[in-house]
């Protein structure tokens, strides 16, 4: 019983969360990146409307990703289930049944 309690305590101690990464030489510890945030990438759909109605090709996907300044591109074909987590570094491209782009949004 005592060994089991000791094993449980050690296992739980290993699961504690770190709040910062290793310090940069000569500076304070750097914060751990938050899920859904890529430094330097914040999605904006201001320049992506021109792709609506175009084919959902990898070439257009790369252009949308570049135009939106997103780090992550996600395709959403018709009937495809998506997670509802919001990521400010992700652009989502919705496709119609004809594989044409119907909507583009961030998140």
ABEGO torsion letter per residue (X at the ends): XAAAAAAAAAAAAAABBBABBBBBBGBBBBBBBBBGBBBGBBBBAAAAAAABGBBBBAAAAAAAAAAAGBABBBBBBBGBBBBABBBAABBBBBBBAAGBBABBBBX
